[in-house]
Protein backbone atom coordinates (compact mmCIF):
# COMPACT_ATOMS: atom_id res chain seq x y z
CA UNK A 1 0.00 0.00 0.00
CA UNK A 2 1.43 3.43 -0.89
CA UNK A 3 2.66 5.42 2.11
CA UNK A 4 0.92 8.53 0.76
CA UNK A 5 -2.59 6.99 1.03
CA UNK A 6 -2.77 4.84 4.17
CA UNK A 7 -6.35 5.82 4.95
CA UNK A 8 -9.56 6.20 2.91
CA UNK A 9 -12.81 7.66 4.27
CA UNK A 10 -16.02 6.92 2.35
CA UNK A 11 -19.27 8.57 3.45
CA UNK A 12 -22.56 9.77 2.01
CA UNK A 13 -26.31 9.92 2.44
CA UNK A 14 -27.10 6.74 0.46
CA UNK A 15 -26.14 3.77 2.64
CA UNK A 16 -26.18 1.31 -0.28
CA UNK A 17 -23.82 3.41 -2.43
CA UNK A 18 -21.48 4.07 0.49
CA UNK A 19 -21.42 0.35 1.32
CA UNK A 20 -20.67 -0.56 -2.29
CA UNK A 21 -17.93 2.08 -2.67
CA UNK A 22 -16.37 1.03 0.63
CA UNK A 23 -16.40 -2.65 -0.32
CA UNK A 24 -14.77 -1.87 -3.67
CA UNK A 25 -12.05 0.22 -2.01
CA UNK A 26 -11.45 -2.45 0.64
CA UNK A 27 -11.17 -5.19 -1.99
CA UNK A 28 -8.81 -3.09 -4.13
CA UNK A 29 -6.52 -2.26 -1.20
CA UNK A 30 -6.50 -5.85 0.04
CA UNK A 31 -5.70 -7.19 -3.45
CA UNK A 32 -3.08 -4.50 -4.03
CA UNK A 33 -1.13 -5.44 -0.94
CA UNK A 34 -1.69 -9.17 -1.27
CA UNK A 35 -3.54 -9.30 2.06
CA UNK A 36 -4.46 -12.76 3.26
CA UNK A 37 -7.41 -13.50 5.54
CA UNK A 38 -5.31 -12.80 8.65
CA UNK A 39 -4.48 -9.23 7.59
CA UNK A 40 -8.06 -8.24 6.74
CA UNK A 41 -10.51 -7.08 9.38
CA UNK A 42 -14.10 -5.88 9.05
CA UNK A 43 -15.64 -4.10 12.04
CA UNK A 44 -19.07 -2.58 12.52
CA UNK A 45 -19.12 1.22 12.30
CA UNK A 46 -22.87 1.60 12.86
CA UNK A 47 -23.82 4.01 15.63
CA UNK A 48 -27.28 5.19 16.64
CA UNK A 49 -26.19 7.49 19.47
CA UNK A 50 -23.10 9.19 20.87
CA UNK A 51 -22.12 6.34 23.20
CA UNK A 52 -22.20 3.94 20.25
CA UNK A 53 -20.02 6.36 18.28
CA UNK A 54 -17.43 6.22 21.05
CA UNK A 55 -17.56 2.42 21.01
CA UNK A 56 -17.22 2.31 17.19
CA UNK A 57 -14.22 4.67 17.28
CA UNK A 58 -12.58 2.54 19.97
CA UNK A 59 -13.12 -0.65 17.92
CA UNK A 60 -11.60 1.07 14.88
CA UNK A 61 -8.60 2.32 16.86
CA UNK A 62 -7.96 -1.15 18.29
CA UNK A 63 -8.22 -2.70 14.83
CA UNK A 64 -5.71 -0.38 13.18
CA UNK A 65 -3.27 -0.61 16.09
CA UNK A 66 -3.28 -4.41 16.17
CA UNK A 67 -0.19 -5.96 14.62
CA UNK A 68 -0.97 -8.58 11.94
CA UNK A 69 -0.47 -12.18 13.06
CA UNK A 70 2.18 -12.97 10.44
CA UNK A 71 3.65 -9.50 9.92
CA UNK A 72 3.02 -7.21 6.95
CA UNK A 73 0.17 -4.73 6.59
CA UNK A 74 -3.46 -4.72 7.62
CA UNK A 75 -6.63 -3.69 5.82
CA UNK A 76 -9.51 -2.58 8.08
CA UNK A 77 -12.99 -1.76 6.84
CA UNK A 78 -15.96 -0.02 8.48
Rosetta silent file (secondary structure, phi, psi, omega in degrees, C-alpha in Angstrom):
SEQUENCE: XXXXXXXXXXXXXXXXXXXXXXXXXXXXXXXXXXXXXXXXXXXXXXXXXXXXXXXXXXXXXXXXXXXXXXXXXXXXXX
SCORE:     score description
SCORE:     0.000 S_00000001
   1 L     0.000  134.756 -179.554    0.000    0.000    0.000 S_00000001
   2 L   -63.587  138.759 -179.457    1.432    3.431   -0.892 S_00000001
   3 H   -65.210  -23.105 -177.532    2.660    5.417    2.106 S_00000001
   4 H   -78.123  -15.146 -178.466    0.919    8.531    0.765 S_00000001
   5 H  -134.307   64.258 -177.291   -2.591    6.992    1.031 S_00000001
   6 L   -80.852   -5.066 -173.307   -2.768    4.836    4.171 S_00000001
   7 L  -143.726  136.154  175.315   -6.353    5.824    4.947 S_00000001
   8 L  -129.026  134.571  179.535   -9.560    6.205    2.910 S_00000001
   9 L  -118.541  120.742 -179.205  -12.813    7.663    4.267 S_00000001
  10 L  -117.817  124.390  179.001  -16.023    6.923    2.351 S_00000001
  11 L  -147.207  166.333  179.052  -19.270    8.568    3.445 S_00000001
  12 L   170.579  178.902 -177.114  -22.561    9.775    2.005 S_00000001
  13 L   -90.237  -17.946  179.219  -26.309    9.915    2.435 S_00000001
  14 L   -99.330  106.200 -174.930  -27.100    6.742    0.461 S_00000001
  15 H   -58.854  -39.163 -179.601  -26.138    3.768    2.641 S_00000001
  16 H   -62.931  -47.708 -178.783  -26.184    1.315   -0.281 S_00000001
  17 H   -66.118  -38.232  177.942  -23.820    3.409   -2.427 S_00000001
  18 H   -64.997  -44.186  178.338  -21.480    4.066    0.488 S_00000001
  19 H   -59.368  -46.099 -178.768  -21.422    0.348    1.322 S_00000001
  20 H   -64.989  -45.513  179.668  -20.670   -0.557   -2.291 S_00000001
  21 H   -64.208  -40.253  178.198  -17.930    2.080   -2.673 S_00000001
  22 H   -64.354  -42.598  178.891  -16.366    1.031    0.632 S_00000001
  23 H   -62.959  -42.035  179.158  -16.404   -2.651   -0.324 S_00000001
  24 H   -63.804  -42.728 -179.936  -14.770   -1.872   -3.673 S_00000001
  25 H   -65.410  -43.848  178.591  -12.052    0.222   -2.014 S_00000001
  26 H   -59.861  -47.888 -179.918  -11.446   -2.447    0.644 S_00000001
  27 H   -61.861  -41.635 -179.632  -11.172   -5.186   -1.990 S_00000001
  28 H   -65.700  -44.083  179.163   -8.813   -3.093   -4.132 S_00000001
  29 H   -64.680  -44.169 -179.446   -6.525   -2.258   -1.197 S_00000001
  30 H   -62.896  -43.239  179.024   -6.496   -5.848    0.035 S_00000001
  31 H   -67.531  -39.285 -178.468   -5.700   -7.192   -3.445 S_00000001
  32 H   -64.337  -30.715 -179.958   -3.080   -4.499   -4.035 S_00000001
  33 L  -102.126    3.083  179.133   -1.130   -5.439   -0.938 S_00000001
  34 L    66.274   35.684 -176.340   -1.693   -9.171   -1.268 S_00000001
  35 L   -69.450  129.498  174.638   -3.535   -9.296    2.065 S_00000001
  36 L   -88.898 -176.921 -175.988   -4.462  -12.758    3.259 S_00000001
  37 H   -65.631  -21.358 -179.392   -7.413  -13.502    5.541 S_00000001
  38 H   -82.978  -15.116  179.248   -5.308  -12.799    8.648 S_00000001
  39 H  -106.612    9.113  175.384   -4.476   -9.234    7.592 S_00000001
  40 E  -109.432  139.446  175.979   -8.061   -8.240    6.743 S_00000001
  41 E  -143.387  133.946  176.890  -10.511   -7.079    9.376 S_00000001
  42 E  -118.014  122.971  179.148  -14.097   -5.883    9.053 S_00000001
  43 L  -120.780  157.306  179.123  -15.636   -4.100   12.044 S_00000001
  44 L   -82.300  128.901  177.514  -19.073   -2.575   12.516 S_00000001
  45 L  -108.268    7.707 -179.355  -19.117    1.220   12.302 S_00000001
  46 L   -68.034  137.604  177.654  -22.868    1.597   12.861 S_00000001
  47 L  -148.006  126.513 -179.795  -23.819    4.013   15.630 S_00000001
  48 L   -98.312  -17.533  178.913  -27.283    5.191   16.637 S_00000001
  49 L  -149.439  176.418 -172.446  -26.191    7.492   19.470 S_00000001
  50 H   -64.750  -35.506  179.801  -23.100    9.189   20.872 S_00000001
  51 H   -68.561  -32.587  176.163  -22.119    6.345   23.198 S_00000001
  52 H   -72.376  -30.033  175.079  -22.197    3.935   20.252 S_00000001
  53 H   -63.369  -45.237  178.706  -20.018    6.364   18.281 S_00000001
  54 H   -59.478  -43.280  179.186  -17.432    6.216   21.053 S_00000001
  55 H   -64.445  -42.646  179.173  -17.557    2.421   21.009 S_00000001
  56 H   -63.829  -41.621  178.507  -17.215    2.307   17.193 S_00000001
  57 H   -63.977  -41.825  178.414  -14.223    4.668   17.282 S_00000001
  58 H   -63.810  -40.659  177.425  -12.577    2.536   19.970 S_00000001
  59 H   -63.097  -41.549  178.766  -13.116   -0.646   17.917 S_00000001
  60 H   -63.608  -46.278 -179.583  -11.597    1.074   14.879 S_00000001
  61 H   -59.961  -44.562  178.530   -8.598    2.323   16.859 S_00000001
  62 H   -61.867  -40.583 -178.516   -7.962   -1.151   18.294 S_00000001
  63 H   -64.797  -43.048 -177.148   -8.222   -2.705   14.834 S_00000001
  64 H   -78.035  -19.927  179.151   -5.706   -0.376   13.183 S_00000001
  65 H   -91.612   -8.011  179.541   -3.269   -0.607   16.087 S_00000001
  66 L   -77.448  131.803  179.418   -3.276   -4.413   16.173 S_00000001
  67 L   -78.381  134.280  178.508   -0.191   -5.963   14.621 S_00000001
  68 L   -58.357  147.169 -175.531   -0.965   -8.583   11.940 S_00000001
  69 L   -58.189  -40.319 -176.642   -0.471  -12.182   13.061 S_00000001
  70 L  -113.863   27.396  179.791    2.183  -12.973   10.439 S_00000001
  71 L    78.964 -177.954 -179.956    3.647   -9.502    9.916 S_00000001
  72 L    84.979 -160.465 -177.076    3.024   -7.206    6.950 S_00000001
  73 L   -96.396  175.407  177.803    0.170   -4.730    6.591 S_00000001
  74 L  -130.882  149.079  174.497   -3.464   -4.718    7.617 S_00000001
  75 E  -123.198  119.745 -177.904   -6.634   -3.690    5.815 S_00000001
  76 E  -118.271  134.485  179.813   -9.509   -2.576    8.085 S_00000001
  77 E  -125.651  141.970  173.177  -12.987   -1.760    6.844 S_00000001
  78 L   120.905    0.000    0.000  -15.955   -0.021    8.478 S_00000001
